[in-house]
Amino acid sequence: MAISEVKRLAQALSQEYNSANPDLAKCGHFLSQLKIALIELSYLTHEERPNNIEELTLARDVLEIGAQWSVRTKDIPSFERYMAQLQTYYNDHSALPASPLKYNLIGLNLLCLLSQNRISDFHTALETIDPEQLHNNPAIQHPIKLEQSLMEGSYNRVWSSRSEVPSQEYLFFIDILMDTIRNEIASCSEKAYTSLPLSDAGTLLFFTNMEDILNFAKERNWKVNPVEQKAYFHSDADEKINIPADQIIKQTMFYARDMDRIV
């Protein structure tokens, strides 16, 4: 594909993605075509890497849209691939004009690592960030503060951080974090209580409407009493434990006979 055609496709992708109501399927089609073209032009493989600043910037911009598109389509592996490809453009091409999306995407990547509990990778990624940006950029500070809240068990701060996101894409990973937090709270509640009023369960689990509470209760196999407005938890103590008595007796007799032979 000629570079002129690549530029035309990249412009069409940018216009569609940045429109008020983008067609994500159409954006995905553009991205598929552009990825093939960029590989053919060695902008993704970096074999005999080209040094044309305009074309390198175009390739970087396409990858940035791809990373954002991946989040909107809830495709985490795709997001990780785009971010891996962007690292070369962010770290090895200092001559390129600064990208206004760079630190927003780096912050998103940090949040992605947090949502997967990849704490070691999270701290390794922090070490590669410019110190000034690390301490002053809101897009970077947001996941850093989230990690501190998680370590302290301040889940209410994680929930309230939804209103302070640098961009809407951050909400996707925060919602994944909240799902993990809710299941952890639910597991602790099941051990501490036999039941809870639905209103209290909603408060504990950061739910704002009854439908979400009931759906979560169904996922956890809680028994909901609509009259009492309570959720009753499944208890391991209620389960019958089958002890293989015959097998244990046979094994004990076998060991006893062996002991007699030894003596």
C-alpha positions, 0 to 999 in steps of 0.5 A: 500500500502506498504511503498516500493511501495509508495517510488517507486511511489514517485520516478517515480513522481519526475523523471517525474515532473522534466524531461525536458518536464513532462507529467502533466496528468501522474504526476496527476495520480501518485499524486492521487495514492500517496495521497491515500497511504499517507492517509492510512499511516496517513501521511495526516490525522496525526492520530497516526502521524508516526515519521520516518524522511525518510518517513515524508520527502518523504510525504513532497516532494510529497506534494511539487510536488503536489503544483507545479503541481497544479499551472502548471495545473492552479488548484488553489483549488488544490494548496490551499489544498496542501499548507494547508497540507504542513503547518504541515510539515513546522511548526511542524516537525523541525527535517526534513531536510530543503526543498529547495522548502519551501520558494518558495512555501510559496512565491507562496502562498502569491502571490495566496492570492494577486491574490484573493485580500485576503489582510488580509490573506496575512498579516496574512501569513506574520506574520508566516514567519521567520523574517530573511527569510521575509526580505532577501529571494527573493521568499518572497520579491517578493510578498511583493513588489508586494503588495506595488506596488498594494497599490501605484497603480504602475501597471507598476512595477507589469507588470515588475515584470514578468521578476524577478520571483523566478520561472516560477510558479509565472507567473500564479498568476501574470497573474491573477493579471494583468487581474484584473488590466487591467479590473480596468484600462479599467473601469476607461478609459470607464468613462474618455473617449469616445474612445481611439486609439488602440495603446494607449489602448495597452500601458495603458493595458500592451498589447504587440500585437494587437491580445491581444488588440482586444480580450480584446476589444471584451470581454469589448464590445468595438466597434473597428473601423479598419479604424480609429484604435480606440476603442469606449466605451459603454456609460451608457448614450446611454442606454434608461431608461424605467420609469414605469410612470403608476405605479408611478402615481398609487402609488402617487394617492394611497399615496394621498388618504391615506393622505386625510383619515389621515387628 
